[in-house]
Amino acid sequence: MPYETETLETLTVLGEETDFNGVLRFQHSLEIDGKFKGTIESTGFLLVEEGAEIVANINVGTLVVRGLIKGDVIAGERLEILDGGEIIGDIRCTNLVMLGGSSYRGRCEMLANPIGIDVFSMSKEMLKRTISRVE
């Protein structure tokens, strides 16, 4: 079942007029309504709203997408691509939800054993051994 994003309290919002470049790190929750280019890293929740344009590699706990993401995505807990959401790039996640009207182009790797996997501290070789590829 998709997240009820209307009921979630987002601690930080980058509004529609925002055009941000760089490395973005946060702990709890972030909503992006504008444009972002660079890298996003967090163990928390990221909401990419309708109209947002992201060109970045993203590594977060939970990601909900209603806008456009161009780049590779890792969602350690859950990835949802909602109606109107689009990802162009490879994804790795433990749980994937795609609703009608969403779009995805790339490869998908599902984490085989999400319990006990810390994608932020695990070596690349160890992470490769814990995933199974779905194409």
N, C-alpha and C positions, 0 to 999 in steps of 0.2 A: 504494500500500500504506500503511495507517495506521501512525502512529508506534507503536513499542512503548514506551508510556509507563511501563511497569513497570521498564524498563531505563534510563530517563533519570534522571540525578541532578539533582534540583531543589534549587537553592541556597537558596531561601526558600519557606516554607510559611505561609500564613495558615490556621490550623486551623478546624475545624468550629465552635468556640465564638466565632470572630472575627466582629465586626460593625463594619466599618470604613467611614468616610465621608471623601471628599476626593479629592485628586489623588495617584495612585500612579505613580511612575516607577522603573524598574529597568533593569539592563543585561543580565543573563544569563538567568536563568530564575526563574519564580515559579509556585507552585501555590496555587490558592485553593480551600479546602474549605468556607468559611463564607459570610458575606454581605458584599457590597461595594457601595457607592453612590458615584458620582462619575465620574472620568476615569482611564483607564489608558493609559500611554504607554511604549513600549519598542521597541528594535530586536531584543529577545530573544524567548524562548519563554515563552508563558503557557499553563498547564493549568488549566482550570476543571473541577473534579472533580464527580462525582455528588453531588447534594445541595446544591451551591453555588448561590447566588442572586446574580446580578450585575445591577445597574441602572446602566449606565455606557456611555459612548462609549469604544471601545477602538481603539487604534492600536498594533499590535505587529508583529514580524517573523513569528512562527509562533504560531498559536492552535489548541489542541486542546480541544474542548468535550464534556464529559460531563454538565454541569449546565445551568442556565438563565441565559441572557443576554438582558436587555431593553435594547436600545440599538444604535447603529450601530457596525459593526466594519470596520476596515481591517487586513488581514493581508498585509503586503508580500511574504512568501515563501510561506506555505501556511496554509490553514484546513481543519481537520478537525472535522466534527460526528459524534461517535460515537453508538452505541446509547444512547438515553436523553438525549442532548444536545439542547438547544433554543435557537434564536436567534429573537428577535422584534425585527426591525429590519433596516435595509439593510446589505449587506455589499459590500466591495470586496476583491478578492484576486487573486493570480496563479494559484494552484492551489487547487481546492476538492474535498474528499472528503467525501461524505455516506454514512454507513452506514445499513442498515436499522434502523428504530427511532428514527432521529433526526428532528428537526422543524425547519423553517425557515419563517418568514413575513416577507416583505419583498422588496425589490428586490436584485438581484445585479448588480454591475458587475465584469467580469473585466478586469484590466490586460492590455492588448494586447501590450505588449513589456516583460516584467518585467526583462530584462537592462538594467542601467544606469539603472533608475528608482529614485530616492531619494524616496519619498513624504513624508519628513520635511522635506526642503528645497525641494521643488518647489512652485511657486505653484499655487493652485487652478485657474487658467485653463489652465496647462500640463498639470496632471494630467488635466483634462477632455479635452484633446486626445489623450492617450495611452491612453484606455480605450475599450472597446467595450461596449455595454450588452447584457446577456442578461436577458430577462424571461420 
